[in-house]
Amino acid sequence: MDNENATKITNPGRIEPALILEATKVFKWEGAHQLKDSHDEGCQRIHGHSYKMEVTVCSTEGVNEMGMVVDFKILKEIVEPIIKQFDHTFITAESFGSNPTAENMALYVMSEVGQALKVFSGLYCSKIRIWETDNCNVTVRYPKELPSNVYL
């Protein structure tokens, strides 16, 4: 930095206690589902969505040696096989194992990504947001302070 008044960064990998460093990648796919016992007859019929999903990863250790929370390529390699299960498919309660709501899909993805991230020190999936339409989404996330039963 040439500017004398510029803030000097002495240790870019160190995160101050009050800061949370997140990395989010967006994924898209097309799929159909049928909701069992929905209050809305339209949702009980086969219908489709252009899904959009945000996957957010946090680090308890700041950034890695390359200055990243996670390499987006690695996140893509983790998430794409999960999405492949949904992309251009018809999901039912029988095929999914539970009612294929956006909420249940988000919980499933959170679990799968969380399992895959266990091989990386200090990384965890902090939030999954799935959009069914431009104005309807669900979010599953950990609170700011992780519960005692969450092991990273």
N, C-alpha and C positions, 0 to 999 in steps of 0.2 A: 504494500500500500504506500502510495506516494504522499498522501495527505497526512500531515503531522497530527491533525486532530482526529484521525480515524481511530476507531476502536481496535486495539491490538488483540488478536485472538491467540492466546497462548496454548490452549489445549482444546482443539475443536471437538475431540471425542468425549470430553467430560460434559455431563449434563448437570445443570444446577438442580437441586432437589425439587423445586417448584415446577420445573418444566417437564412436559411429556413430549417425547419425540415419536411421531407416527409417520408411517408411509402407507399410502392408499393407492390401490390399482383398481381400475374399472374393467369389468368384463360384461359381455353382452351375448345373449342367445335367444333363440326362438323356441317356444315349447307350448304344449297344451296340457291341461289337466282337467280333472272333474272332481269337484269337492263333494264329499259325502255329507249328508245331513245338514247342508247349508240352509240358512234362513232365506236365502235368495235363490229362487228357482233357476235363474240364469247361471248361477255358479254351480248348480247341480248338473247342468248340461256340460258337455264337452265344449271347452272354449280355450282360446290361446292368448298368449301374451308375448310381447317383445320385451324380455326381461333385461334389466340392467342390474349389476351387482357391484357394490363397492366392498373390497376386502382391505381392512386396515390392520397393520401389524405394528406393534410397539416393541421397543427395546428397553430392557431394564439396565442396559450397560452403555447407553449412548450409541454412538456410531461405530461401525467397524473400522478396520485399518484403511478402507477405501473412502471413508467419510459417509457411509450409507447406513440406514437402519437395516435395510435388506435390498439386495439386488433385485430389481423388478423382473428380471429374467427368471430368477429362482422362484419368485412368487407366481409367475405365469406357469412354470413347470409344475408347481404344486396344485394350482387351481384348475387349470385346463382339463385334467382328467376327471375332476369332479363335475365340471360343467358338461362334459361329454355325455354323462349319464342323463342329463336333462335336455340337451340340445336336440331339437327336431324330434322329440319323443312325446308320447301321450302318457302322462303320469296319473295313476290311480292310487287309491289308498292301499290296494292290494300290492301293486308293484313297488310302492314307496315304503310301505310298512306302517304308515300313519296317514292321516288326511293330508294331502299334498298342498297345504296352504303355504303362502310365502313365509309365514312365521316358522313352520316346521322345516321348510327348506333352509331357512337362515340358520336355525339351530343345528341342522345336519352339517351344513357347510362350515360353521364355526367349529364344530367338533372335529371334522376331517382336517381342516387347515391347522387347527391346534395340534393335532397328533403329528402331522407332517413337520411342524416347526420345532418339535421337541429335540431334534438333532442339532439345532442351532442354539448356542448358548445365549440366554437372555431374551430370546424372541418369543412373542406370543401374539395370537390373533386377538385383538382387542375389540373389533367391531365388524359386523357384517350388515350391510344394508342392501335389501333386494327391492327393486322397483318393478311392479307389475305394469304400471302405466306411468305416464308423465307426472301424475299428481297423486299416486298411491304407492307407498313404500312401507316396509317394516324394517326395524333395526333391532339387532341383538348385540349387546356390548357388555363388557365388564364395567363395574363402577370404577371411579378414579382410584380407589384403594381396593386391591384385589382381596376377595374373601380368603380366609385362612385355609380353606379346602382346595384352593387353586395352587397347583404346583407347577412351576415353570421349569 
